[in-house]
Amino acid sequence: MDEFSCKGFNTNSFLKYFGGINKGRPNEEGIKNAEAFASELKAYLS
């Protein structure tokens, strides 16, 4: 079919000592992209 990804807040492993990476993620743009992807996938499967 297809796949979707977006950056997310990450505090795994040693990153927790630095406060993590990608703070504020997923943001508004990431959410909109996920919604658009889901809509397109739903239309494709219908």
Rosetta blueprint (number, residue, H / E / L):
1 M L
2 D L
3 E L
4 F L
5 S L
6 C L
7 K L
8 G L
9 F L
10 N E
11 T L
12 N L
13 S H
14 F H
15 L H
16 K H
17 Y H
18 F H
19 G L
20 G L
21 I E
22 N L
23 K L
24 G L
25 R L
26 P L
27 N L
28 E H
29 E H
30 G H
31 I H
32 K H
33 N H
34 A H
35 E H
36 A H
37 F H
38 A H
39 S H
40 E H
41 L H
42 K H
43 A H
44 Y H
45 L H
46 S L
